[in-house]
Amino acid sequence: MPDLLEWIVTDAPLDGEVLPSPSPSPATPSERQIEDRARKLSRQLWIMAGCLSLGLLAAMWLPPLVSAYRTRQAVALVVAGEEQAALAKDAARLRQFSSPADAVWREAQARRARAGHAAPLPIPLLRPLPQPGHLQSIENFAPDIVRADVVRMYVAPDGTPFRFTLPQFYRFSGTWQRIPAPDVYWGDQFAYTGQRVVLSYYPVDADIMKSLGPYLDDVLARACAAWGCPDDLVIRVNFGSHYYQAAEIPRNLPSDEPLLYALMPPHFTRSLDYVLFVASPHAAGYPADAASADLFRHAIATQVLFAAADKLTFAYDGLNPIGNAFFYALVARMSARLGLDAPGVARLHTANTRFTVEQMWSVNTTFRAWGQPEAVRGALAVMNVLLQDRPAETEDELFDGLRSAPDPTAWLAEGMGISVEAAQRELERAAANMRGDDPQGFYTSP
C-alpha cells in the first residue's frame, strides 16, 4: 500500500519566501596581531620584573651606599679638623681627634702639631707647605675601621714641589677617631736579597720595593767599581713602621744643599749586619707622582751609598770617619757622579765657614760632622777646588786613603802623588778659594 504522506526535506526557500541574508562570522585575528599582543604583554611583564629587581637591588644596596657616604663625610670632617689643628699648632685640639689608646703615638702626633705639621716628613729634606692635605680616598679596612689616604704638598730646599700620600686609620667608637695603623696592616716583613743590598719591608711596600731593590744594587755596583769594595760588602736596609724612623721637623737648608747633607743624620747600627733604618713609605708617606718617586729613589740610594762608604772606611780596619768632614764631601761628590744628585754639587767652591782644614779633618765627634753644616760644606768646597779638572781616579784614591791617613796633608800628598809641601800649598790655596780671598790661586806640581 502506497505511503499516504511523502516528506521532502530541503533547504530551498518556499515559493515567494524571502530569507534574511546570513550574518557575517566573527573575524579571525591575523598572526601579526597575535604577535603584537604577545609582544606588548611580554614588554609589560619585563617592565614589571625590572622594576621589581631594581626595587630589590635598592633595598639591598642603598643602605650600604648611604652608610658609606655618611662615613666618608664624617671621616672627612675629622681629617679636616686634624689638618686645621696642626696648621694652627693646636696640639690640644688635635688630641680630640686621636684615640688615647696609644699614648706614645698620640704624643708623637701632638709634637708634630706643636711644630705646625700634620704628618711625618716622607723624606728629611722636604718641608710641608702650609696648607691642608687633600683627602684622596676612604676604604673599609675592618669592622668600624677605615683607611683614609691623604695627599700633602712638600717643597725641596730649591723650591721644587713634591706630593706624598700618607695612609691614616680611623676607628668608630661613638665618634670617629684617628688611630695608629693596626698591626695586621703591616703583617710580617718580606726580604729582597740582591748582590749588594738586602731590603726588609712590609707587604704594603712590595710594589715599591720591586723596582727599588734592583735600582740600589745597580747604584752600589757602580760605586764599588770605583771604590774597590770587597765581595762581602752588603748593606741591609730596614723599612720600619716605628715612629722614630721617620723625620719629624724640617730643617732650614740652603737652596743648593747637597742631597747627602740634606738627609743627615743617618740612622744605622754598626753591628755585624750593619743595618740602615729608614721609615716605610706607607708609614711616612709614599710618592704620589713620578717626580716624587724619583726623589724617593735618589734619597734612599744616597743613604745606602753613605752606609756603604761608612762601612768601607770604618769596618774594614779603617778609621772612624764620622768626625771627618772630607769623608762627607767625597760621598756627596760620588752621589753627583752617579746621577743621584745635581751636577752643581761639584761646582760649589765657596762656603761661609769658620773652620780650618785641620778642623774639618777632625770635627768635634761629640756633635758629629753632620751636626756642623759649616764644616761639611766647607770641606766640599775645598774638595771641589782640589779636584777641579782632575780625573775621577784621583778622587777614588783620596777616598781610599781616608782609611789610614793621619792628617790632611799626608792624605792629599798620597792621593794626588805629590810632595807633602805641594800638598800643603794646595790645601792653603783651596781654603783661600773657599773663603773667596784667593785672587792668585796656583797649583804646584810634585
C-alpha positions as CSV (number, residue, x, y, z in Angstrom):
1,M,0.0,0.0,0.0
2,P,1.5,3.2,-1.0
3,D,2.6,5.7,1.7
4,L,-0.1,8.2,2.5
5,L,2.4,11.0,3.1
6,E,5.7,11.7,1.5
7,W,8.0,14.1,3.2
8,I,10.6,16.1,1.3
9,V,13.2,18.0,3.4
10,T,15.1,20.7,1.6
11,D,16.9,24.0,2.4
12,A,15.4,25.7,-0.5
13,P,13.1,28.6,0.3
14,L,9.4,28.2,-0.2
15,D,7.8,29.8,-3.1
16,G,7.6,33.5,-2.5
17,E,9.6,33.3,0.8
18,V,12.5,35.8,1.3
19,L,15.2,34.6,3.6
20,P,17.4,37.1,5.6
21,S,21.0,37.3,4.5
22,P,23.3,35.3,6.7
23,S,25.1,37.3,9.4
24,P,28.9,37.5,8.9
25,S,31.0,35.2,11.0
26,P,33.4,36.8,13.6
27,A,36.8,37.9,12.1
28,T,39.7,35.7,13.0
29,P,42.8,37.6,14.3
30,S,45.7,37.6,12.0
31,E,49.1,36.2,13.0
32,R,50.7,39.7,13.1
33,Q,48.0,40.9,15.5
34,I,48.6,37.9,17.8
35,E,52.4,38.6,17.8
36,D,51.8,42.3,18.6
37,R,49.6,41.4,21.5
38,A,52.2,38.9,22.8
39,R,55.0,41.4,22.4
40,K,53.1,44.0,24.4
41,L,52.3,41.6,27.1
42,S,56.0,40.4,27.3
43,R,57.2,44.0,27.4
44,Q,54.8,44.8,30.3
45,L,56.0,41.7,32.1
46,W,59.7,42.6,31.7
47,I,59.0,46.1,32.9
48,M,57.3,44.8,35.9
49,A,60.2,42.3,36.5
50,G,62.7,45.1,36.0
51,C,61.0,47.4,38.5
52,L,60.8,44.6,41.0
53,S,64.5,43.8,40.5
54,L,65.5,47.5,40.9
55,G,63.4,47.7,44.0
56,L,65.2,44.6,45.4
57,L,68.6,46.0,44.5
58,A,67.8,49.3,46.0
59,A,66.7,47.6,49.2
60,M,70.0,45.7,49.3
61,W,72.5,48.3,48.1
62,L,71.0,51.7,49.0
63,P,71.6,51.4,52.8
64,P,75.3,50.4,52.4
65,L,75.8,53.3,49.9
66,V,74.1,55.7,52.3
67,S,76.2,54.4,55.1
68,A,79.4,54.7,53.1
69,Y,78.5,58.2,52.2
70,R,77.9,59.2,55.8
71,T,81.1,57.5,56.8
72,R,83.1,59.4,54.2
73,Q,81.5,62.7,55.3
74,A,82.2,62.0,59.0
75,V,85.8,60.9,58.4
76,A,86.4,63.8,56.1
77,L,85.4,66.2,58.9
78,V,87.9,64.5,61.3
79,V,90.7,64.8,58.7
80,A,89.9,68.4,58.1
81,G,89.9,69.1,61.8
82,E,93.3,67.4,62.2
83,E,94.8,69.4,59.3
84,Q,93.4,72.7,60.7
85,A,94.6,71.9,64.3
86,A,98.1,71.1,63.0
87,L,98.3,74.3,60.9
88,A,97.2,76.3,63.9
89,K,99.8,74.5,66.1
90,D,97.0,73.5,68.4
91,A,98.1,70.2,69.9
92,A,95.3,70.2,72.4
93,R,92.7,70.3,69.7
94,L,94.5,67.6,67.7
95,R,94.2,65.3,70.7
96,Q,90.4,65.5,70.4
97,F,90.6,63.7,67.1
98,S,93.1,61.0,68.3
99,S,92.4,57.8,70.2
100,P,94.1,57.8,73.6
101,A,94.8,54.0,73.4
102,D,98.5,54.5,72.3
103,A,100.0,57.3,74.4
104,V,103.4,57.2,72.7
105,W,101.9,57.5,69.2
106,R,99.5,60.2,70.4
107,E,102.3,62.3,71.8
108,A,104.2,62.0,68.5
109,Q,101.1,63.4,66.8
110,A,100.9,66.3,69.3
111,R,104.7,67.0,69.0
112,R,104.3,67.5,65.2
113,A,101.2,69.6,65.7
114,R,103.1,71.9,68.0
115,A,105.5,72.5,65.1
116,G,102.7,73.1,62.7
117,H,102.9,69.8,60.9
118,A,100.1,67.2,60.4
119,A,102.3,64.3,59.3
120,P,105.9,63.0,59.4
121,L,108.3,64.0,56.7
122,P,108.4,61.4,53.9
123,I,112.0,62.5,53.2
124,P,114.0,64.5,55.7
125,L,115.0,67.3,53.3
126,L,111.4,68.2,52.5
127,R,109.3,71.0,54.1
128,P,105.5,70.8,54.1
129,L,103.6,73.6,52.5
130,P,101.3,75.5,55.0
131,Q,98.1,74.2,53.5
132,P,95.7,71.3,54.5
133,G,96.1,67.9,52.9
134,H,93.7,66.5,50.3
135,L,91.6,63.5,51.2
136,Q,92.1,61.2,48.2
137,S,90.2,58.1,49.2
138,I,88.5,56.2,52.0
139,E,88.1,52.5,52.1
140,N,86.9,50.0,54.7
141,F,89.7,48.2,56.4
142,A,88.0,46.2,59.2
143,P,84.7,46.5,61.1
144,D,84.5,50.0,62.5
145,I,87.9,50.9,61.0
146,V,88.6,52.8,57.7
147,R,91.7,53.8,55.9
148,A,92.0,57.3,54.5
149,D,94.7,58.3,52.1
150,V,95.7,61.9,52.5
151,V,97.9,63.7,49.9
152,R,100.1,66.5,51.1
153,M,102.4,69.0,49.3
154,Y,106.0,69.5,50.1
155,V,108.9,71.5,48.8
156,A,112.6,70.8,48.4
157,P,115.3,73.3,49.5
158,D,115.4,74.7,45.9
159,G,111.6,75.2,45.9
160,T,110.7,72.2,43.7
161,P,107.2,70.8,44.8
162,F,106.6,67.2,45.5
163,R,103.5,65.2,46.6
164,F,103.3,62.3,49.0
165,T,100.4,60.3,50.3
166,L,100.0,59.1,53.9
167,P,97.6,56.2,54.8
168,Q,95.7,57.2,58.0
169,F,93.4,55.0,60.0
170,Y,90.2,55.8,62.0
171,R,88.1,53.8,64.3
172,F,84.4,54.4,65.2
173,S,83.6,54.1,68.9
174,G,80.7,56.6,69.2
175,T,82.8,59.0,67.1
176,W,85.5,58.6,64.5
177,Q,89.0,58.9,66.0
178,R,92.4,58.6,64.5
179,I,94.4,55.5,65.5
180,P,97.8,54.1,64.6
181,A,98.0,51.7,61.7
182,P,96.8,48.3,63.0
183,D,99.4,45.6,63.3
184,V,97.5,43.5,60.8
185,Y,98.0,46.3,58.2
186,W,101.8,45.7,58.4
187,G,102.0,41.9,58.6
188,D,105.3,40.1,58.6
189,Q,108.2,41.6,56.7
190,F,109.4,40.3,53.4
191,A,113.0,40.4,52.1
192,Y,114.7,41.3,48.9
193,T,118.2,39.9,48.6
194,G,120.4,41.4,45.9
195,Q,124.1,41.4,45.2
196,R,124.9,44.4,47.5
197,V,121.7,45.1,49.3
198,V,119.2,43.2,51.5
199,L,115.9,45.0,52.0
200,S,113.4,44.2,54.8
201,Y,110.0,45.6,54.1
202,Y,106.3,45.1,54.7
203,P,103.9,43.7,52.2
204,V,102.2,47.1,51.7
205,D,105.5,48.4,50.3
206,A,106.0,45.4,47.9
207,D,105.2,47.3,44.7
208,I,107.8,50.0,45.6
209,M,110.5,47.5,46.5
210,K,110.2,45.5,43.3
211,S,111.9,48.3,41.4
212,L,113.9,49.8,44.3
213,G,115.9,46.7,45.1
214,P,117.5,46.3,41.7
215,Y,118.0,50.1,41.4
216,L,120.0,50.1,44.7
217,D,122.0,47.1,43.6
218,D,123.0,49.0,40.4
219,V,124.0,52.1,42.3
220,L,126.3,50.2,44.6
221,A,127.7,48.2,41.7
222,R,128.8,51.4,40.0
223,A,130.1,52.9,43.3
224,C,132.0,49.7,44.2
225,A,133.6,49.7,40.7
226,A,135.3,53.0,41.7
227,W,135.9,52.2,45.4
228,G,137.0,48.6,45.1
229,C,134.5,47.1,47.5
230,P,135.2,43.6,48.8
231,D,132.8,40.9,47.7
232,D,131.2,40.6,51.1
233,L,130.2,44.2,51.4
234,V,126.4,44.1,51.7
235,I,124.1,46.9,53.1
236,R,121.0,45.9,54.9
237,V,118.1,48.3,54.9
238,N,115.1,48.0,57.2
239,F,112.0,49.9,56.2
240,G,110.2,50.0,59.5
241,S,106.9,51.3,60.8
242,H,108.1,52.8,64.1
243,Y,107.5,56.5,64.5
244,Y,111.1,57.2,65.4
245,Q,112.3,56.1,61.9
246,A,110.5,59.0,60.3
247,A,111.8,62.5,60.3
248,E,109.8,64.9,62.4
249,I,110.7,68.5,62.0
250,P,112.2,70.0,58.8
251,R,115.4,72.0,58.9
252,N,116.3,75.3,57.3
253,L,118.6,74.3,54.4
254,P,120.3,76.3,51.7
255,S,118.7,76.1,48.3
256,D,121.9,74.4,46.9
257,E,122.3,71.9,49.7
258,P,123.7,68.6,48.5
259,L,121.2,65.7,48.8
260,L,123.5,63.8,51.2
261,Y,123.8,66.7,53.6
262,A,120.1,67.3,53.5
263,L,119.4,63.7,54.5
264,M,121.6,63.8,57.6
265,P,121.8,62.3,60.1
266,P,121.5,58.7,59.1
267,H,120.0,56.0,61.3
268,F,122.1,52.9,61.3
269,T,123.8,50.3,63.6
270,R,127.4,49.3,63.1
271,S,126.8,45.8,64.2
272,L,128.0,42.7,62.2
273,D,125.0,43.1,59.9
274,Y,125.3,46.9,59.6
275,V,121.6,47.9,59.3
276,L,120.4,51.2,57.8
277,F,117.0,52.2,59.3
278,V,114.5,54.0,57.0
279,A,110.8,54.7,57.5
280,S,108.4,52.6,55.5
281,P,106.9,54.6,52.6
282,H,103.5,53.7,54.0
283,A,104.5,55.0,57.5
284,A,105.9,58.3,56.4
285,G,104.2,58.9,53.0
286,Y,104.6,57.2,49.6
287,P,105.2,59.1,46.4
288,A,102.1,60.4,44.7
289,D,103.6,61.1,41.3
290,A,106.6,60.2,39.1
291,A,108.8,63.2,40.2
292,S,108.2,62.3,43.8
293,A,109.0,58.7,43.1
294,D,112.4,59.7,41.6
295,L,113.2,61.9,44.6
296,F,112.4,59.0,46.9
297,R,114.6,56.6,45.0
298,H,117.5,59.0,44.9
299,A,117.2,59.8,48.6
300,I,117.2,56.1,49.6
301,A,120.1,55.4,47.2
302,T,122.1,58.3,48.7
303,Q,121.7,57.0,52.2
304,V,122.7,53.5,51.1
305,L,125.7,54.9,49.3
306,F,126.7,56.7,52.5
307,A,126.3,53.5,54.5
308,A,128.5,51.6,52.1
309,A,131.2,54.3,52.3
310,D,131.0,54.4,56.1
311,K,131.3,50.6,56.2
312,L,134.2,50.6,53.8
313,T,136.0,53.2,55.8
314,F,135.2,52.1,59.3
315,A,134.5,48.3,59.3
316,Y,137.4,47.2,57.2
317,D,140.3,48.1,59.6
318,G,139.9,51.8,58.9
319,L,139.5,55.0,60.9
320,N,136.1,56.2,62.2
321,P,135.0,58.7,59.5
322,I,132.1,60.2,61.5
323,G,134.1,63.2,62.5
324,N,135.9,63.8,59.2
325,A,134.1,66.4,57.0
326,F,136.1,65.4,54.0
327,F,134.5,61.9,54.1
328,Y,131.1,63.5,53.6
329,A,132.4,65.7,50.8
330,L,133.7,62.7,48.8
331,V,130.5,60.8,49.3
332,A,128.5,63.8,48.2
333,R,130.6,64.1,45.1
334,M,130.2,60.4,44.3
335,S,126.4,60.9,44.7
336,A,126.6,63.5,41.9
337,R,128.8,61.3,39.8
338,L,126.2,58.5,39.9
339,G,123.4,60.9,39.0
340,L,121.7,60.8,42.4
341,D,122.3,64.5,43.0
342,A,122.7,67.5,40.8
343,P,126.0,68.2,39.0
344,G,126.1,71.5,40.8
345,V,127.3,69.7,43.9
346,A,130.8,69.5,42.3
347,R,130.8,73.2,41.5
348,L,130.3,74.6,45.0
349,H,133.6,76.4,45.5
350,T,132.8,78.8,48.3
351,A,131.4,78.4,51.8
352,N,130.8,80.6,54.8
353,T,132.7,78.7,57.5
354,R,135.0,79.5,60.4
355,F,136.5,76.0,60.2
356,T,140.1,75.5,59.1
357,V,141.2,72.5,57.0
358,E,142.6,70.8,60.1
359,Q,139.3,71.3,62.0
360,M,137.4,69.9,59.1
361,W,139.6,66.8,59.2
362,S,138.7,66.2,62.8
363,V,135.4,67.8,63.7
364,N,134.3,67.5,67.3
365,T,132.9,64.0,67.3
366,T,130.5,64.8,70.1
367,F,128.4,66.6,67.6
368,R,129.5,64.6,64.5
369,A,130.3,66.2,61.3
370,W,126.7,66.2,60.1
371,G,125.9,68.4,63.1
372,Q,128.3,71.1,61.7
373,P,126.9,72.3,58.4
374,E,129.7,74.8,58.1
375,A,132.3,72.1,58.3
376,V,130.8,69.7,55.7
377,R,130.0,72.5,53.2
378,G,133.5,73.9,53.7
379,A,135.1,70.5,53.1
380,L,133.0,70.1,49.9
381,A,134.1,73.5,48.6
382,V,137.8,72.6,49.4
383,M,137.5,69.2,47.6
384,N,135.8,70.8,44.6
385,V,138.7,73.2,44.2
386,L,141.3,70.5,44.7
387,L,139.7,68.1,42.3
388,Q,138.8,70.6,39.6
389,D,139.9,69.2,36.2
390,R,141.3,66.1,37.9
391,P,140.4,62.6,36.7
392,A,137.9,60.5,38.7
393,E,140.7,58.1,39.7
394,T,142.3,60.8,41.8
395,E,139.1,61.3,43.7
396,D,138.9,57.5,44.3
397,E,142.5,57.4,45.5
398,L,141.6,60.1,48.1
399,F,138.6,58.2,49.2
400,D,140.6,55.0,49.7
401,G,143.3,56.9,51.6
402,L,140.8,58.1,54.2
403,R,141.0,54.7,55.9
404,S,144.6,55.2,57.1
405,A,145.7,58.8,56.5
406,P,147.0,60.5,59.7
407,D,146.3,64.1,58.6
408,P,145.0,66.1,55.6
409,T,148.4,67.0,54.2
410,A,149.7,63.4,54.1
411,W,146.4,62.3,52.8
412,L,146.4,64.7,49.9
413,A,150.1,64.1,49.1
414,E,149.5,60.3,48.9
415,G,146.2,60.5,47.0
416,M,147.5,63.0,44.4
417,G,151.0,61.7,44.1
418,I,152.6,65.0,45.1
419,S,155.0,66.1,47.8
420,V,153.9,67.0,51.3
421,E,155.0,70.6,50.6
422,A,153.0,70.8,47.5
423,A,150.0,69.2,49.2
424,Q,150.2,71.9,51.9
425,R,150.2,74.6,49.3
426,E,147.3,73.1,47.5
427,L,145.3,72.9,50.8
428,E,146.1,76.5,51.5
429,R,145.0,77.6,48.0
430,A,141.8,75.7,48.2
431,A,141.0,77.0,51.6
432,A,141.6,80.6,50.5
433,N,139.4,80.0,47.4
434,M,136.7,78.6,49.6
435,R,136.7,81.8,51.7
436,G,136.7,83.9,48.5
437,D,140.0,85.6,49.1
438,D,142.3,83.8,46.7
439,P,143.0,86.2,43.8
440,Q,146.0,84.3,42.6
441,G,145.5,80.6,43.1
442,F,148.1,78.3,41.9
443,Y,148.9,74.6,41.7
444,T,152.4,73.3,42.3
445,S,153.5,70.1,40.6
446,P,155.4,67.5,42.6
